[in-house]
């Protein structure tokens, strides 16, 4: 079929088409190899899997886009004007989804800098701080589990802009025990002192930070105390039970419950 093209034009078009296909194929192969290399590097450097996957995907997309930019001039497309249009669209999208982008950028920072990890107990903010154990760290949000067993989903942008306290930063884990005691002839202060004394005698309970107690509920004949103490991670499971047993022996009338 004659399309009105000379033999030279057909040859040039065929050459351009073959060149474009070659560039795209090489770009796709290079993109896949770079992505695999970044994933392997992430595993060797112990980078979180989701962060390594994100970086690998971004590199893959960047290489493919670069290959397309190289191909466009072959067919007479003004890539400068095209990039201007793409930039304008990107700006419009960034303005429309600036809160989402802010949370994603903050999520990337959290995954790279690692101010906290899964399993850490953190407090976010000062007044009315959100406190909980980190369950997952994603690009947009971080999920916490509170002492009450509630799930709290916090945007990463909020974490980035607020004061963050990591109570597990020094490789210590917090244990929480609830102690309900009939008051009788005891005062709240004497009960708190007795509980602290029992815990401090346990070999793997940390002295700094020291065990602490606070009143959770107070009735006319009983008090419920919230007890916190810290242990090395390896001792957390057995020390919670050992502490509860020691408190039951020291306070026979008390109802002792391990919270976490």
C-alpha positions in Angstrom: 0.0 0.0 0.0 1.4 3.4 -1.0 1.2 6.0 1.7 2.9 8.6 -0.4 6.2 8.1 1.3 9.5 7.9 -0.6 11.9 5.0 -0.1 14.2 7.2 1.9 11.3 8.3 4.2 10.2 4.7 4.7 13.8 3.7 5.6 14.1 6.6 8.0 10.8 5.8 9.6 11.9 2.1 10.0 15.2 3.2 11.5 13.5 5.5 13.9 11.0 2.9 14.9 13.7 0.3 15.5 15.7 2.8 17.5 12.7 3.7 19.6 11.9 0.0 20.3 15.6 -0.6 21.2 15.6 2.4 23.7 12.4 1.3 25.3 13.5 -2.4 25.6 16.9 -1.3 27.1 15.1 1.1 29.4 12.6 -1.6 30.7 15.5 -4.1 31.3 17.6 -1.4 33.1 14.6 -0.3 35.2 13.9 -3.9 36.3 17.6 -4.5 37.1 17.9 -1.3 39.1 14.7 -2.1 41.0 16.0 -5.6 41.9 19.4 -4.1 42.9 17.8 -1.6 45.2 15.7 -4.4 46.9 18.8 -6.5 47.4 20.7 -3.5 48.8 17.8 -2.8 51.2 17.8 -6.3 52.5 21.6 -6.3 53.0 21.5 -2.9 54.8 18.4 -3.9 56.8 16.3 -1.1 55.3 12.5 -1.7 55.9 11.0 -3.7 53.1 8.3 -1.2 52.3 10.9 1.6 52.0 13.2 -0.5 49.8 10.2 -1.4 47.6 9.2 2.3 47.3 12.7 3.4 46.3 12.9 0.6 43.8 9.6 1.4 42.2 10.5 5.1 42.0 13.8 4.3 40.3 12.0 2.0 37.9 9.5 4.6 36.9 12.2 7.3 36.6 14.2 5.1 34.2 11.2 4.3 32.0 10.2 7.9 31.8 13.7 8.9 30.9 13.6 6.3 28.1 10.3 7.7 26.8 11.8 11.2 26.8 14.7 9.9 24.6 12.2 8.3 22.2 9.8 11.2 21.7 12.2 13.5 19.6 12.6 10.5 17.2 9.1 11.0 16.0 9.2 14.8 16.0 7.6 15.3 19.4 8.7 18.5 21.2 9.6 16.9 24.5 10.3 20.3 26.1 6.7 21.4 25.6 5.5 18.0 26.8 7.6 18.2 30.0 6.1 21.7 30.5 2.6 20.2 30.3 3.5 17.3 32.6 5.0 19.8 35.1 1.9 21.9 35.1 -0.3 18.8 35.7 2.1 17.7 38.4 1.8 21.1 40.1 -2.0 20.9 40.0 -2.0 17.4 41.5 0.4 18.4 44.2 -1.8 21.4 45.2 -4.9 19.3 45.2 -3.3 16.5 47.3 -0.9 18.5 49.4 -2.0 17.0 52.7 -1.6 13.5 51.2 1.9 14.3 49.8 2.9 15.9 53.1 2.0 12.7 54.9 3.9 10.5 52.3 7.0 12.7 52.5 6.8 12.5 56.3 6.4 8.7 56.0 9.5 8.5 53.9 11.4 10.5 56.5 10.2 8.2 59.3 11.2 5.1 57.4 14.7 6.5 56.6 15.5 8.1 60.0 13.7 5.5 62.1 12.9 7.6 65.2 10.8 4.7 66.3 10.2 1.1 65.3 7.3 -1.4 65.4 6.8 -2.4 69.0 8.0 0.9 70.5 5.9 2.8 72.9 5.6 6.4 71.7 3.8 9.6 72.8 2.8 12.1 70.1 2.3 15.7 71.1 2.4 17.5 74.5 -1.1 18.4 75.7 -3.5 15.6 75.1 -0.7 13.5 73.8 -1.6 10.3 71.8 0.2 7.3 73.3 0.4 3.8 72.1 2.5 0.9 70.9 3.5 1.1 67.2 1.8 -1.6 65.2 2.7 -0.6 61.7 4.5 2.2 59.8 3.2 2.9 56.4 3.8 5.7 53.9 0.8 7.7 54.8 -0.1 6.7 58.4 1.3 5.1 61.5 -0.9 2.7 63.5 -0.8 2.6 67.3 -2.4 0.4 69.9 -3.3 2.2 73.1 -3.3 0.7 76.6 -7.1 0.2 76.3 -6.6 -1.9 73.2 -7.8 0.8 70.9 -6.4 1.2 67.4 -5.3 4.8 66.7 -4.3 5.8 63.1 -2.1 8.9 63.1 -1.1 10.7 59.8 2.6 10.8 59.4 2.5 14.6 58.9 1.1 14.9 62.4 4.0 12.9 63.8 6.5 14.9 61.8 5.2 18.3 63.2 4.6 17.2 66.8 6.9 16.5 69.7 7.6 12.8 69.7 8.6 10.9 72.9 9.9 7.3 72.3 9.7 5.5 75.6 11.4 2.4 74.1 14.3 4.2 72.6 16.9 2.7 74.9 16.0 -1.0 74.3 13.6 -1.2 77.2 10.1 -2.5 77.2 7.4 -1.2 79.5 5.2 -3.6 81.5 1.9 -2.5 83.0 0.1 -4.2 86.0 -3.2 -3.2 87.6 -3.4 -3.7 91.3 -6.8 -3.4 93.2 -6.3 -3.3 97.0 -8.7 -2.9 99.9 -7.5 0.2 101.8 -8.1 -1.0 105.3 -5.4 0.4 107.5 -3.2 1.3 104.5 -2.8 4.6 102.8 -2.4 5.1 99.1 1.2 6.3 99.6 2.1 3.3 101.7 0.7 0.9 99.2 2.6 2.7 96.4 5.8 2.4 98.4 5.2 -1.3 99.1 4.6 -2.0 95.4 7.7 -0.1 94.3 9.8 -1.9 96.9 8.6 -5.3 95.7 9.4 -4.5 92.1 12.8 -3.0 92.8 13.9 -6.3 94.4 13.3 -8.2 91.2 16.6 -8.6 89.4 15.6 -7.7 85.9 13.4 -4.7 86.7 15.2 -1.5 85.7 16.1 1.0 88.3 16.2 3.8 85.7 13.5 4.5 84.8 12.2 3.4 88.2 8.9 1.6 88.7 6.0 4.0 89.2 2.4 3.9 90.4 -0.6 6.1 90.0 -4.2 6.0 91.2 -6.5 4.8 88.5 -9.8 4.7 90.6 -10.4 5.4 94.2 -13.4 4.2 96.2 -14.2 4.6 99.9 -12.8 1.2 100.8 -10.4 0.3 97.9 -8.0 1.7 95.4 -7.0 0.6 91.9 -3.4 1.4 91.1 -1.8 1.6 87.7 1.7 0.2 88.0 4.5 0.6 85.4 8.0 -0.8 85.3 10.7 -1.4 82.6 12.6 -4.5 81.6 15.0 -5.6 78.9 13.1 -6.8 75.8 14.3 -10.4 76.3 12.9 -10.5 79.9 9.6 -8.7 79.2 7.3 -11.8 79.0 8.6 -13.7 82.0 9.1 -10.6 84.2 5.5 -9.5 83.9 4.3 -12.8 85.4 7.1 -12.8 88.0 6.2 -9.3 89.1 2.5 -10.2 89.3 3.3 -13.2 91.4 5.6 -11.2 93.7 2.9 -8.6 94.2 0.2 -11.2 95.0 2.6 -12.7 97.7 3.3 -9.3 99.2 -0.3 -8.1 99.1 -2.5 -11.2 99.6 -5.7 -9.2 99.6 -4.9 -7.5 96.3 -6.3 -8.4 92.8 -3.3 -8.2 90.4 -3.8 -8.2 86.7 -1.1 -8.0 84.0 -2.2 -5.4 81.4 0.8 -5.5 79.0 
